[in-house]
């Protein structure tokens, strides 16, 4: 429902701003009441709303059937701080809250010689991240009221739902991952200049750098023994308002 609301908001903004976006006259958006704000400001602030889809990338010790990751759409919200370097380069800090859920589906080949039931073949991984990316934004020259750009950088995240310190492991039905994660990120977007704000849809990929798996106490655990590394990867679609 919340994703439907975001899409409706996007189309509503697009519909009511067509005259501003497609005019040849460059608008000067007023991001702060009582003071005209432009791209020449050293510092600018904003916020974003969006949705995400997270996955895991696994490396394995043995050639068994891959663990299937069932993804669910998640929700993202956060703030933006933008430092202008020059006309084409900006440095951005985008701290946010990210909520997502993944399900791991194991093949029965992982449980050969071990008794199991159907619930053992599925592990739900709920993640609530405090996500802090530091990004460099490379923009083109502004074309009327459009300005395409690419963005890239690094980020760190604190997973509040990691269960890293939980004494229970998969033998008790508890899948565990590490609390702190590092990523690199790449993406692109377009700045749309409106009279009252600057609206920016972006698409960004996020790729984990470090192994996030907390292994079970049993070295022969069917859930973790065959995994060499488990790294997050995902896609963000964010709508930014400045």
C-alpha positions in Angstrom: 0.0 0.0 0.0 2.8 2.4 0.9 4.5 1.7 -2.5 1.2 2.4 -4.3 1.0 5.8 -2.4 4.6 6.7 -3.5 3.7 6.0 -7.1 0.5 8.0 -6.9 2.5 10.9 -5.4 5.1 10.7 -8.2 2.4 10.8 -10.9 0.6 13.6 -9.1 3.7 15.7 -9.0 4.5 14.9 -12.6 1.0 15.8 -13.8 0.9 19.2 -12.0 4.4 20.2 -13.0 4.4 19.5 -16.7 4.2 23.2 -17.5 7.3 23.8 -15.4 9.3 20.9 -16.6 8.9 21.3 -20.3 9.1 25.0 -20.6 12.4 26.5 -22.0 12.4 29.0 -19.2 14.7 28.0 -16.4 12.9 28.1 -13.0 14.6 29.0 -9.8 13.2 26.7 -7.2 12.4 28.1 -3.8 13.5 25.3 -1.4 13.4 27.6 1.6 10.5 29.9 2.3 11.6 33.5 2.2 14.9 32.8 0.5 15.6 31.8 -3.1 17.7 28.6 -3.3 19.8 27.6 -6.3 22.4 25.0 -7.3 25.1 27.6 -6.4 24.4 27.2 -2.7 27.3 25.6 -0.8 25.0 23.5 1.3 21.5 22.2 0.5 19.2 19.9 2.5 16.3 17.6 1.7 14.7 14.2 2.3 13.8 11.1 0.4 11.2 8.4 0.3 11.4 5.2 -1.7 11.3 1.4 -1.9 14.0 -1.2 -2.2 14.6 -4.9 -3.2 17.3 -6.7 -1.3 19.0 -10.0 -2.2 22.0 -12.1 -1.1 25.0 -13.2 -3.2 26.3 -16.5 -2.0 29.7 -18.3 -2.5 29.7 -22.0 -1.7 32.2 -24.6 -0.6 30.6 -27.5 -2.5 28.6 -27.6 -5.7 25.1 -28.1 -4.2 21.9 -26.4 -5.5 22.0 -22.6 -4.9 20.1 -21.2 -1.9 17.0 -19.4 -3.4 16.4 -15.9 -2.0 12.8 -14.8 -2.1 12.8 -11.0 -2.1 10.0 -8.7 -0.8 9.8 -5.0 -1.5 11.0 -2.8 1.3 10.6 0.8 2.4 13.3 3.5 2.7 13.2 7.0 4.2 15.9 9.5 5.1 17.6 12.9 4.9 20.0 14.4 2.5 22.9 16.8 3.0 24.5 18.1 -0.2 27.9 19.9 -0.4 28.5 21.7 -3.7 32.1 21.2 -5.1 31.6 22.9 -8.4 28.9 23.1 -11.2 29.2 19.4 -12.0 30.3 17.6 -8.8 28.5 17.4 -5.4 29.3 15.4 -2.2 26.2 13.9 -0.6 25.5 12.3 2.8 22.2 10.4 2.8 21.5 8.8 6.2 18.3 6.7 6.2 16.2 3.9 7.6 15.7 0.9 5.4 13.3 -1.9 6.2 13.3 -5.1 4.1 12.7 -8.9 4.4 14.2 -11.9 2.6 13.5 -15.6 2.7 16.1 -18.2 2.2 14.9 -21.5 0.6 17.2 -24.5 1.0 17.3 -27.5 -1.2 16.9 -30.9 0.5 20.4 -31.7 -0.7 21.7 -29.7 2.3 20.1 -32.1 4.7 21.3 -35.5 3.3 21.9 -37.8 6.3 20.1 -35.4 8.6 16.5 -35.5 9.9 14.5 -32.4 9.1 11.0 -31.0 8.5 9.6 -28.6 6.0 10.1 -25.6 8.3 13.9 -26.3 8.3 14.1 -25.6 4.6 13.1 -21.9 5.0 14.7 -19.1 7.0 13.2 -15.6 7.2 15.8 -12.8 7.3 14.3 -9.5 8.5 16.6 -6.5 8.3 16.2 -3.0 9.6 19.2 -0.9 8.6 20.5 2.4 9.7 22.1 3.1 6.3 24.8 5.9 5.9 26.2 6.4 2.4 28.8 9.0 1.4 28.3 9.6 -2.4 29.8 11.7 -5.1 27.3 13.0 -7.7 28.5 13.8 -11.2 26.0 15.9 -13.1 25.7 17.1 -16.7 25.1 20.6 -17.7 21.5 21.7 -16.9 19.2 21.4 -19.9 16.2 23.8 -19.3 14.7 22.2 -16.2 16.4 18.8 -16.3 19.8 17.7 -15.1 20.8 14.0 -15.5 23.6 12.7 -13.2 25.4 9.5 -12.1 26.3 8.8 -8.5 28.7 6.5 -6.7 30.4 5.9 -3.4 30.6 3.8 -0.3 28.3 3.2 2.7 28.0 1.5 6.0 24.9 0.1 7.7 24.0 -1.0 11.1 21.5 -3.9 11.0 19.3 -3.6 14.1 17.7 -7.0 13.3 20.9 -9.0 12.8 20.6 -11.2 15.9 24.5 -11.4 15.8 24.7 -11.8 19.6 21.7 -14.2 19.9 23.0 -17.4 21.6 20.4 -19.4 19.6 21.3 -20.4 16.0 19.6 -22.3 13.2 19.2 -25.4 15.3 16.8 -23.3 17.3 15.2 -21.7 14.2 17.3 -18.5 14.4 19.3 -17.3 11.3 22.0 -14.8 12.3 23.9 -12.2 10.4 26.5 -9.6 11.3 25.4 -6.2 12.6 27.8 -4.0 10.7 28.1 -4.1 6.9 30.1 -2.2 4.3 28.9 -1.5 0.7 29.8 0.3 -2.5 27.0 1.9 -4.5 26.4 3.1 -8.0 23.4 4.7 -9.7 21.8 7.4 -11.8 19.0 9.9 -11.7 17.5 13.1 -13.0 17.0 16.4 -11.2 13.7 18.1 -12.1 13.5 21.8 -11.3 10.1 23.0 -10.1 9.1 26.4 -8.7 8.8 25.2 -5.1 11.3 22.4 -4.9 13.7 20.2 -6.8 12.3 16.6 -7.4 14.8 13.8 -8.1 14.0 10.2 -8.9 17.0 7.9 -8.6 17.9 4.3 -9.1 20.9 2.9 -7.2 22.5 -0.5 -6.8 24.1 -1.4 -3.5 26.7 -4.2 -3.2 28.0 -5.7 0.0 31.8 -5.9 0.6 32.2 -8.0 3.7 30.9 -11.5 4.6 27.7 -11.0 6.7 27.0 -14.6 7.8 27.2 -15.6 11.5 27.9 -19.4 11.4 26.2 -21.9 13.5 27.9 -23.6 16.5 27.8 -26.9 14.7 30.6 -27.0 12.0 28.5 -29.4 10.0 25.3 -27.2 10.2 23.2 -27.7 7.0 22.3 -24.0 7.0 25.8 -22.5 7.2 28.5 -25.1 6.6 28.4 -24.9 2.8 28.5 -21.1 2.6 31.9 -19.5 2.0 30.5 -15.9 2.0 27.1 -14.2 2.1 26.9 -10.6 0.9 24.0 -8.3 0.5 23.1 -6.8 -2.9 20.0 -4.7 -3.7 18.3 -2.0 -5.7 16.9 1.3 -4.4 14.3 3.5 -6.1 14.2 6.8 -4.2 12.3 10.0 -4.7 14.1 13.0 -3.4 12.8 16.5 -2.5 15.0 19.5 -2.0 
